[in-house]
């Protein structure tokens, strides 16, 4: 038993025993993971208490980087032109709708221009209307990288604003009023232009899912007169249903109250049932568990916004009293392995396929903590993505097939055992999980050496020096929005990754011009379903060649008090608690 589990056992001993005595305990670890729980309600009113470990680093929409904080912001105060609708299934949650815009946008024929019309009635917390100029100004802040940093920089990547010889934008954002920045400001104003209530974007390359990119808070409007620039880390000026009452207190939290000028009829995404949201930050997981299990006072209307660590899953899922108050959604974060195709063993496709064939994904998940911690997977495409598939490209099953893998190596006439060095991000759980893969690999004819890296893992494996030392890298990834375009090109398109400075996120040094071209063409496919199906086909082709090996999609575990209604996990937004239509009982 880990120290954290011992602490929970001591902290909750009386509560857990009482709950077990009254309701009995459930040890059904094989039960289907839940994305919804409890009763539904359309009742407005009451106070919802949200409990988070934190820390929240910023509430500035253009600075927010973590998925949990992004999900909170876009449901509470930061509206965007488009949004993913709330729902109780992945199909519902991946449905794109207009938010500040009347619809999901109109592109030109080659997807280099997008036009949106603003919805009437959207108001800032001071009662003034959200304008096209507010949207353009908010997006322009992303270019002020010397002042605004940490958030998404997708606007710099896609908007038709010239770049210098070093690849950086010639526009330095709205705070630089020098003559040197005048041409850049003019270029931005052409790339993002306003005509009345219509905003038009000019892109540097065809982007068929640009309207999905716009769901990110980095594309939220900012009212220029209220912008505090570098001093606005926690400043909130809301266009959504809630605004911050007083100041945000880092490490403690803050209270969100209704924006008196928000109207439900102007917002097709958010129901905003609670009158107040009391956001408590710095709450440890065991304290969250104690609060909701006791189910008294504010605990009855509390919900965890931080997933319980795997070390607590067995305790929490074993308490029957929490059965209808627990969510276990997929997070979209996928662990995978990347063979280094520049190294002699992994240059050989047969060796890569043999390694994939021998990989026991079930053993990996079991070592991490079992079904509540993740789902074994073949693909890096998360289950909630429209491009997701369940194909087993090498036909070995989730447990792997070491016998078949050895036959592949034998047929390939490689000397056995095949020595490989496998790098991974070091932790107690990761070491157990990686050890769970070793037995199958050895049986297949590999001689693996595990190489844990403790500090700055992703920086370390981006060092070109490791190119000649490591045969397989562990990594993980999650989609930025509900499209495989935010997964496969960032990981496997060598034209945007491989440089003399390192591999970018293409840790396996994979380079295939034909595959790069294939991926580039997909961004021009108009129909969303057809486009995502094309991404599925690319993914399967990569898997068939052993370019990467999927391991597990992680799951979160959230608990809530008995007075919380409409409890659901949004797997498209990252497996977080859905706040758009959450409610509390009388």
N, C-alpha and C positions, 0 to 999 in steps of 0.2 A: 504494500500500500504506500503510495507516494505521500510526501509531507502535506501536500494540498488536500488530498483525500482524508488524511488523518485529521486535519484541521476542520474539514467539513463535518466529519463524523462526530467530533467533539462538539462543534457549534450547534449542530442540528439534532443531537442525540435524542433529546426529549421530544422534539417536534416530529421526527421521523418515526420514533416508536409509537407515538400517539396516532399518527396517520396510518401506520401499518395495522395497529390494533383495530382501528375503526373500519378501514377499507381493505386491508390485506395488501400484499405486495405483488408486483408483477415482474417476473424475470424474463419476459418474452422479448429477448433482444432481436428476434427475427421478424418482429412486426414491421409492416410497411412504414417507412418514414413518413411523417406527416408534414403537410404544408399548410393545413388549416386546422383549427381547433375551436371548440366551444360554440356558443350560440351566436346568431346574427342579430343585429339590431340597427334601426335607423333613428334611434333616439339621440337628440342633441342635448348637450349639457354635461356638467360634471368636470372633474379634474383627472387627467391621466398623468401618472407619474412614470417617467422613463428612467431606467437605471443603467448607467454606462460606466465601464472602466475608464474609457477615454485614453489619452487626452484628446480633446478637440483642439486642433492646432490653429484653426481659423474658421470664421463664418463668411469670409469674403468669397463670393461665388467663383471669382476668377483665380482664387488661390487654393480652393479645396482640392485635396488629392485622394483622401481615403474613400473607399466605396461606401462605408457606413455613413460618413458625414455627407457625402453627396446625396445619398438616398434620403436622409433626413431633410437636407436643405431643399431639395426639389419638391418635397411634399408639404413643407411647412411655410417657407417664405420666398424661395427663389423660383419664379416661374420661367419657363422657356417657350420657344415657339412651338415645339412639339414635345410630346411626352409619351411614355408607355403607360397604358391604362392599368389601373389596379384590377385585380381579379384573383381567383382561387385556383387557377391552373396556368401552366406555362403558356398555353395557347392564348389565353386571355391576357396574360401579363406581357406578352410580346407584341400585342396589338398597338400599332402606332396611331396616335390621334393628335389633332391640333390642340394646343394649349393656349398660349397667347395668340397663336395663329388660328384662323378660321378652319383650316384643314392642314393636310400634311405637305403642302407645297406643290408648286408647278415647275418642273424642270424644262429646259429647252431640249432639243433633239439629242444632243450629245452630252447632256448632264454637266455642262460647264457653267450653267447659269440656273439659279433657283430663285423663285419669287414666292413671297408669302404676304397675305393680307392680315393685318392685325384685327383681333376680335374687339368688338366694342364693349366697354364697361369694365375693363381691367384697370384697377386703381392702385396707386401707391398708398401707403399708410397715412399720408397727409391729404388724401382725397383727390390729388391730381391724377390725370390719366397717364397710363404707361404709353409712351410714344415710340415711333420708329427711331427717332434720334436717341432715345434711351437704350434701345437695343444695340444700335451701332456703337454708342459710346462704351457700353459694357464690353462688347467684343474687342474694341480697340485697346482696352486695358491689358489684354493678353500680350500685346506686342511690347508693352513697357516692362521688359524682362528685368531691368535694373531696379524696378520698384515693386512689381507684382510678379511673384514667382511661386512655384510649388504646384500649381494646378495644371490642367490640360493645356497643351500648346497646339492642339489640332488646328486652330484657326491660322496659325503661322504656316502650318503644313499645306493647307488646302486653298486659302484665299489667294487671289491673283494679285499679290503684292510682290514687286521685284525683290530679288535677293542680291547680295553682294557676292564677290568672288569667293569669299569664305563660306558662303551658304547661309549667312545670317540675313534677316530681313532688313531692307533699307528703311523701314518704318520703325521708329522707336517709341511709339505709343503717344497718348494724348498729353502726357505731362511735359514732354520736351517741346517747347514752343520756339525753339531756335530756328534760324533760317535754314540750317543744315537739315532739319527734319521736315521742312515744308513740302518737299517733293514726296517724301514718304507719306505724309498726311494726305496729300492729294491722291496718291496711288490707293491708299486705303479707302478714301471716300468714293473712289470709282469702284472698288471691289465690293464695298458695302454701301449701297445707295438707297436713299429714301425719297419716295414720291407720295406725299400724303400718308395714308395708312399702309402703303405697300413698301416692303423692304426687299431689295434684290441683291443677291450674292453672285459675284463673278469668281469662278474657281480657276485654279491654275491647271487642273487636269480633270477629266471626267470622273465624277463621284456620284454613283447612282444611289448611295445610301447616305448622302449628305443630310437629308432630313432626319435621319436617325442620330447622326452625330450631334445635331442641334438639341438633343435631350440632355446633354451635359450641362452642368451649372455654369461652366466657363462661357456659355453662350447666353447667359441671363442678362437682362437689362440692368443698368445702373443709372440712377438719376445723377447727372453731373454735379448739380448743386449740393448733393449730399455725400459725394465721394470724398473720403478722408485719405485716399492714397496710401502711402506707406504706414500711416497711423490707423488704418481701418481694419486691423486684423480681426477684431470681433465686432465691428460696427455692423448693424443690421438695419437696412431700410427696406421694408418688406413690400412686395407686390403680391404676396400670397395670403392665405387665410389667417396667418398668425404673425405677430410682431413681438420682438423682445421687450419685456417689461424691465426698464432699468438697464443696468450693465451686465454683460456676461462676466462671470467670475471664474477664471481658469482654475481647474482642479476642484471646483465646487459645482458650477453649472449656472442655470438661470431659468426664468419662468417665461413661457410664451403665452401671450393672450391674443384674443381675436383682433385682427385688423378690422376696425369698424367700417372701413370702406370696401372691404371684400364682399362680393356678392356671388352666391352659388350659381346664379344663372350665367355669369360670365366665366365660369370655371368648370369645364366638363370632366376634370380629373379628380378633384379633391372634394370630399364630402365634409371634412372638417367638423366632425361631430362634437368632440370635447370643447368646453369653453376655455380650458386652460391646459397647458402641458408643462408640468414641473420636471425639468430635465436635471437629474442629479448625476454629476460626474465624479469619477474617482471611487466608484463603488466596486469593491472586490466581488468576484463571482460567488464566493461562499456567502457573502452578505446579501447578495441578490437572492440566492436560493432561500436563505433564512426568511427574508422579507415576504416572498411570495408563498412559501409553505405555511408560514404562520397565518397569512391571509387576514390580518387584522389592520384596521385603520387604512393608511395609504397603501399598504401591501396588497389589499384586495383589488385595487385599481392601478397596480403597477405592472410594468412589462420590462423585461430585460432587452436592451439594445445591443449588448455585447454577448456573443455566443459563449456558452459555458465551455471551459477547456475539456478536452477528451477525458482527463482524469476525473471529472465529475459526472460524466455521462451515465455510468452504470448506476450511481446513486440516484440521480434525478429520474432516469427512465424506469427505475425500479419502484418508484412510489406511485401507487395506483391513484392516490388523491390528486396527482398532477397530470393524469392521463389526458384530460380535456383542457389542460392549460399548458401544453408543451408543443412546440414546433420543432421540426427536424428537417429543414429545407436544404436542398443542394445549394451551395454557394457559388458555383460557377468557377471556382478555383480548381484547376486540374494539375496534378503532379504527373510528370512524364520524364522519360529518359531520352537523351539525344546522343546517338553514336557519333563520334568524331570521324567524319569521312576522310579527313586528311591523314589519318593514321593507318598504318598497314593493315591491321586486322579488319578495320571497319570500312576500308575502301571496297572490300568484297561484299557485294549485296547478299550473297548466301550467308555470310557470317552474321550480318545484321539481322537477316530474317531468322536465322537460327536463334539468336539472342532473344528476339521478340517471341519466338515459339516456346522458348524455355522459361519465360517470365511468368511467375505465379502471382497474378494481381490480387487474388483472394488472400494469399499469405501476407501481402503488403498491407492490405486494409485491416486484416485481423491484428497485425502487429501494431498498427496505429491506434487501435481501440475498438474495432468491430464495426458493424453496420451503421451505428449512429454517427460515426465519425466520417464515413465516406462510402462511395460506391466504386467498385472496381470498374475500370473502363478501358476500352481499346483506343479511344480517340481523345485528342486534346480539345475537341469541340464539346462544350458543356451541354448537359441534357436539355436545358431550357432554350437553347439556340434553335432557330428554324432550320439550320443546316445540320443539326445533330443526327447521328445515325448509330446503329448498333452492329454494324458490320464487323466481322472477325476476319480481317484480311489474311491472316496466316493460318486460320482454322485450328488453332490450338486450344481454344476455350480460355476462360478466365483463370483456370488453375495452371495453364501452360502444359506443354507436352515435351518433357526432356528427351524422351526416346525419339520422337520425331525430329527434335532439334539436332540430336547427335547424328541421325541419318542424313540430315542436310549438310552438316559439317563433313561427314565422311564422303558424301557424294561430291562435295566441293574440293576434296583432296587437300584439305589444310591439315597441318600438323597439330595433333592434340597432345596436351590440352592447349586451348587458345588462351594465352595470357592477356587479361584486360585489367586496366586500372579504372575504377569508377569513382568519380568525385561526387560528393553530396554535401548539403548544408548540415552541419553537425548539430545534433540535439539528442537527448536521450531517446525520444520517440522515433526520430529519424534513423538512429542507429539500429533500433530494433526492427524497423520497417525494412531497411536495406538488407539487414541480416536475413530477413524472411525471404529474400529473393535469391540468396547465395546458393542454397541447397539445389534448387532447380537448375541453376546455371552450371554448377559443378557436375551434376548428373549428366548434363547435356554435352559436357566436354570443354567447358570454359574453366579457367583458373583465375577467378576474380580477386583483385586486391581493392578493398574499399579505402577511399581517401577522404576522410572528413575534413571539411574546411569550416572553421568556427567563426571567423571574423569577416564581415563585408563580403559575403559569399558571392553575390552576383558581380561585384566589382572584381573579385579575385578571378572568377572564371572567364571574365572578359579580357584578361591579360593574355596577349598573344604567346607569352612564354609557355602557357599550359597547353598550347596546341600540339606540342611535341611530347607532352608528358601524360596526358589523360586520354583514354579511349572512349569513355562514356561519361556524360554529364547529367546529373539530376537537375531538373528545373521545375518551375510551375508558371502558370499563366491564367489570366481570366480576360474575358471579352470586355471592351470598354462600352459597347452597346450591343444590342441583340443581333449581331451579324458576325459571320466568320471572317469578314474583311478585317476585323480587329484582332484576329487570331493568326491566321495562316500567313499573310504577307509579313506582319511584324516578326514572325518567328522563322520563316523559311524563304523569304525573298532576298536573295543575296545582293541585289542591286541597291537595296536600301539598308543593308546591314554590314556587309564585309568591306573593311577598309584596312589600311596599313595599321591603324590604331587598334584594331580588334574586330571581333565578330558581331558586334552589336548584340542582338538577342538570338542570332543564328549561331548558337554555341557549338553546333556540330560542323561548322564551316561548310555547310551544304551550298553548292552553287550549281544551278541548272538554268541556263538561259531560256530554254523552252518552257520550263515550269514558270519562270518569272513572267514570260510573255502570256502564258495561259492565265495566270492570276491577274495580270493587268487588264486583260480583255473582259474579265468578269465584272469589273467595275463599270462597264458600259451596258450591262444587261438591265433592261428597264423593269421587267416584272420581278417583284421581290421574291416570290416563290421559286421562279426559274433561276434567279441569281443565287439563292441559297442552296438550291440543288446542285448548281455548278460548283459551289464551294465544297459540298459534300463529296463530289467526285474527285476534286483535287486532294482532299484529305485522304480518301481511300487510296489514291495513287501513291501518296507519300508513305502511307502505312505498308502498302504492298512491297515497297522498296526497302522497308526498314529504316526510313529516314528518322523516325522517332518511334517511341514505344509509350503508349498511354498507360498510366498506372491507376489513378484514383481521382474522382471528383469529390472534394471535401464537402462535408455537411456541417451545418451549424446546429446548435441546440439552444432554444430560447424558452423561457418560462414566464408565465404571467399569473396575476391574481385572478380570483374567481369572478371579479366584477368587470373584467375586460371582455369586450365583445368584438366580433369581426376579426378575431386573431388569425392572421395569415402571414406566411413567409413569401416574399417576392423573389423568386429565383432568377428573374431577368435583371433585377437591380442588385443582385449579389447575395441572394438568400437572406436578406434582411427582413425585419418585421415591417409589414406594409402599414404605413401611417396615413394613407390617403383616406381610408374609410374606417379606421379603428374607432371604437366607441367604448363608453363605460356605462355600467348599469346604474340605475337610480340609487 
